[in-house]
């Protein structure tokens, strides 16, 4: 059964004039890691990627969105919380995920507060002491190493 990777958006984006698939819009560090794995055909086959966007909320990789310049802050995360939880819950009901894998910082995690009360799916995180360590663990996870994720109890 698949994993659902919840990836935060990135401040770095391609400036596009028309709506573009969300995954193609973002150019940040974690997106470079994900895109390289896809390009090199090394991404695990059992992962679905959803993106938590500061502007659009939870979107799928192929959802077309416009360029924007909005950062996630605590108020915005709280504003998005209910709709994001509803969307994750729908995905979890539709697909019997083995687990939900969270790769996002503390502010973004505010948007998923209460998730463990809404889904029965185990929730784990890609953690690290810094962006480099988190990036390395993301690299390992998307290539099939399940040992790099840790149980997440506070969502």
C-alpha positions as CSV (number, residue, x, y, z in Angstrom):
1,X,0.0,0.0,0.0
2,X,1.2,3.5,-0.7
3,X,2.5,6.3,1.4
4,X,1.2,9.9,1.3
5,X,4.0,12.4,1.4
6,X,2.9,15.8,2.7
7,X,5.4,18.3,1.4
8,X,5.4,22.0,2.2
9,X,5.6,24.4,-0.7
10,X,8.7,26.5,-1.2
11,X,9.5,30.2,-1.4
12,X,11.5,29.5,-4.5
13,X,9.2,29.2,-7.5
14,X,9.3,29.5,-11.3
15,X,7.7,32.8,-12.4
16,X,5.1,31.6,-14.8
17,X,2.4,33.5,-16.7
18,X,-0.2,30.8,-16.7
19,X,-1.4,28.1,-14.3
20,X,1.2,25.4,-14.0
21,X,1.2,22.0,-12.3
22,X,2.0,22.7,-8.6
23,X,5.0,20.3,-8.5
24,X,6.5,22.1,-11.5
25,X,6.1,25.5,-10.0
26,X,8.2,25.0,-6.9
27,X,12.0,25.0,-7.2
28,X,13.2,24.8,-3.6
29,X,15.7,22.4,-2.0
30,X,13.3,19.6,-1.3
31,X,11.7,19.9,-4.7
32,X,15.2,19.6,-6.3
33,X,15.6,16.3,-4.4
34,X,12.2,15.0,-5.4
35,X,12.5,16.0,-9.1
36,X,16.0,14.4,-9.4
37,X,14.6,11.1,-8.0
38,X,11.8,11.3,-10.6
39,X,14.1,12.2,-13.4
40,X,16.5,9.4,-12.5
41,X,13.6,7.0,-12.1
42,X,14.7,6.3,-8.5
43,X,11.6,7.5,-6.7
44,X,9.7,4.7,-4.9
45,X,6.6,3.6,-6.7
46,X,4.5,3.6,-3.5
47,X,4.4,7.3,-2.8
48,X,1.8,9.9,-3.5
49,X,2.9,13.5,-3.1
50,X,0.5,16.3,-1.9
51,X,1.7,19.8,-1.4
52,X,0.7,22.2,1.4
53,X,0.7,25.6,-0.3
54,X,0.5,28.8,1.7
55,X,-1.9,30.3,-0.8
56,X,-3.9,27.3,-2.1
57,X,-3.9,24.9,0.9
58,X,-3.5,21.2,0.1
59,X,-2.9,20.5,-3.6
60,X,-1.9,17.5,-5.6
61,X,1.2,17.4,-7.8
62,X,-0.7,17.9,-11.0
63,X,-3.2,20.6,-9.8
64,X,-2.6,23.7,-11.9
65,X,-2.0,26.8,-9.8
66,X,-0.8,30.3,-10.6
67,X,2.5,31.9,-9.4
68,X,2.1,33.6,-6.0
69,X,4.2,35.2,-3.4
70,X,2.8,34.3,0.0
71,X,4.5,32.9,3.0
72,X,3.0,30.6,5.5
73,X,2.6,32.1,9.0
74,X,0.8,30.8,12.0
75,X,-2.4,32.8,11.3
76,X,-2.5,31.4,7.7
77,X,-1.8,27.9,8.9
78,X,-4.7,28.1,11.4
79,X,-6.9,29.5,8.7
80,X,-6.1,26.6,6.4
81,X,-6.3,23.9,9.1
82,X,-9.9,22.7,8.7
83,X,-9.8,22.6,4.9
84,X,-6.4,20.9,4.9
85,X,-7.5,18.3,7.4
86,X,-10.7,17.6,5.3
87,X,-8.6,17.1,2.2
88,X,-6.1,14.7,3.9
89,X,-9.0,12.8,5.4
90,X,-10.6,12.4,2.0
91,X,-7.3,11.1,0.5
92,X,-6.9,8.7,3.4
93,X,-10.4,7.4,3.0
94,X,-10.0,7.0,-0.8
95,X,-6.6,5.3,-0.6
96,X,-5.6,2.9,2.2
97,X,-2.3,4.5,3.0
98,X,0.3,2.6,5.1
99,X,1.3,6.0,6.5
100,X,1.3,9.7,6.1
101,X,4.8,11.1,5.8
102,X,5.2,14.8,6.8
103,X,8.1,16.9,5.5
104,X,7.4,20.4,6.7
105,X,8.5,22.8,9.4
106,X,6.7,23.8,12.5
107,X,4.7,26.6,11.0
108,X,3.3,24.4,8.3
109,X,2.6,21.7,10.8
110,X,0.1,24.1,12.4
111,X,-2.0,23.6,9.4
112,X,-2.3,19.8,10.1
113,X,-2.9,20.1,13.9
114,X,-5.5,17.6,14.8
115,X,-4.7,15.2,11.9
116,X,-4.2,12.2,14.2
117,X,-7.8,12.7,15.5
118,X,-9.1,12.6,11.9
119,X,-7.3,9.6,10.4
120,X,-6.4,6.1,11.5
121,X,-3.3,6.1,9.3
122,X,0.0,6.2,11.2
123,X,1.7,9.7,10.8
124,X,5.5,9.9,10.6
125,X,7.9,12.7,9.8
126,X,11.2,13.3,8.1
127,X,13.1,15.0,10.8
128,X,16.6,16.5,11.0
129,X,18.8,18.9,12.8
130,X,18.9,21.2,9.7
131,X,17.8,21.4,6.1
132,X,20.8,19.4,4.9
133,X,20.0,16.5,7.2
134,X,16.3,16.6,6.4
135,X,17.1,16.7,2.7
136,X,19.3,13.7,3.0
137,X,16.6,11.8,4.9
138,X,14.0,12.8,2.2
139,X,16.5,11.6,-0.4
140,X,16.7,8.2,1.4
141,X,13.0,7.9,2.0
142,X,11.9,8.5,-1.6
143,X,14.4,5.9,-2.7
144,X,12.8,3.3,-0.4
145,X,14.5,3.6,3.0
146,X,11.8,3.5,5.6
147,X,14.2,3.7,8.5
148,X,14.7,7.5,8.1
149,X,11.2,8.5,9.2
150,X,10.1,8.9,12.9
151,X,6.7,8.6,14.5
152,X,5.0,11.9,14.8
153,X,2.8,12.1,17.9
154,X,2.0,15.8,18.1
155,X,-0.4,16.4,15.2
